[in-house]
Amino acid sequence: MEFKKLEIEPESNWIKRAIKTPHIRKTLVYILIGAVAGFGYFYLTEGQHMDELSGRLVLKSMLIGGFFGFFITNSPCARGRC
């Protein structure tokens, strides 16, 4: 009888493994693009100077843009379940 030696390697942290998946990377990129687009839309439509911007309004616009980026990659139609 011949037996193979079982080699067990320690697994990395689950967060590191999750970030390495292509879907999570795509989602993070789209969230970042959406947040930047939300800031750009807010800046261009409000017509304010950078020193007059309210932090709460900028954050709100960035969160809405980030949500749109998240929705684009995780909606049922984006995942082929329409």
C-alpha positions as CSV (number, residue, x, y, z in Angstrom):
1,M,0.0,0.0,0.0
2,E,1.1,3.4,-0.8
3,F,-0.1,6.5,1.0
4,K,0.2,10.1,0.0
5,K,1.3,12.6,2.6
6,L,-1.4,15.1,3.3
7,E,-0.1,18.7,3.3
8,I,-2.3,21.1,5.2
9,E,-1.5,24.8,4.8
10,P,-3.0,27.4,7.1
11,E,-5.7,29.5,5.6
12,S,-5.5,33.2,5.5
13,N,-7.9,35.6,7.1
14,W,-11.5,35.3,5.5
15,I,-11.4,39.0,4.7
16,K,-8.3,38.6,2.6
17,R,-9.8,35.6,0.9
18,A,-13.0,37.5,0.2
19,I,-11.2,40.5,-1.3
20,K,-9.4,38.3,-3.7
21,T,-12.5,37.1,-5.4
22,P,-13.2,38.8,-8.7
23,H,-16.8,39.7,-7.9
24,I,-15.8,41.6,-4.6
25,R,-13.1,43.4,-6.4
26,K,-15.5,44.5,-9.2
27,T,-18.0,45.6,-6.6
28,L,-15.4,47.7,-4.7
29,V,-14.2,49.3,-7.9
30,Y,-17.7,50.2,-8.9
31,I,-18.5,51.6,-5.4
32,L,-15.4,53.8,-5.6
33,I,-16.3,55.0,-9.1
34,G,-19.9,55.7,-8.0
35,A,-18.7,57.7,-4.9
36,V,-16.4,59.8,-7.1
37,A,-19.2,60.3,-9.6
38,G,-21.5,61.3,-6.8
39,F,-19.0,63.9,-5.6
40,G,-18.5,65.2,-9.1
41,Y,-22.2,65.5,-9.7
42,F,-22.7,67.3,-6.4
43,Y,-19.8,69.7,-7.1
44,L,-20.9,70.5,-10.7
45,T,-24.6,71.0,-9.9
46,E,-24.2,73.0,-6.7
47,G,-21.8,75.5,-8.2
48,Q,-19.9,76.1,-4.9
49,H,-16.3,76.7,-4.3
50,M,-14.3,74.0,-2.5
51,D,-14.0,76.0,0.7
52,E,-17.8,76.5,0.9
53,L,-18.8,72.8,0.6
54,S,-20.7,71.2,3.5
55,G,-19.2,67.9,4.6
56,R,-22.6,66.3,5.3
57,L,-23.9,67.1,1.8
58,V,-20.7,65.9,0.1
59,L,-20.8,62.6,2.2
60,K,-24.5,62.1,1.3
61,S,-23.8,62.5,-2.4
62,M,-20.9,60.1,-2.2
63,L,-22.9,57.5,-0.3
64,I,-25.7,57.7,-2.9
65,G,-23.1,57.3,-5.7
66,G,-21.5,54.4,-3.9
67,F,-24.9,52.7,-3.5
68,F,-25.5,53.0,-7.2
69,G,-22.1,51.4,-7.9
70,F,-23.0,48.6,-5.5
71,F,-26.4,48.2,-7.1
72,I,-24.9,48.0,-10.6
73,T,-22.8,45.0,-9.7
74,N,-25.2,43.2,-7.3
75,S,-28.6,43.7,-8.9
76,P,-30.3,40.5,-10.1
77,C,-30.0,41.5,-13.7
78,A,-26.2,42.2,-13.3
79,R,-25.8,38.7,-12.0
80,G,-27.8,37.0,-14.8
81,R,-30.9,36.2,-12.9
82,C,-33.5,38.3,-14.8
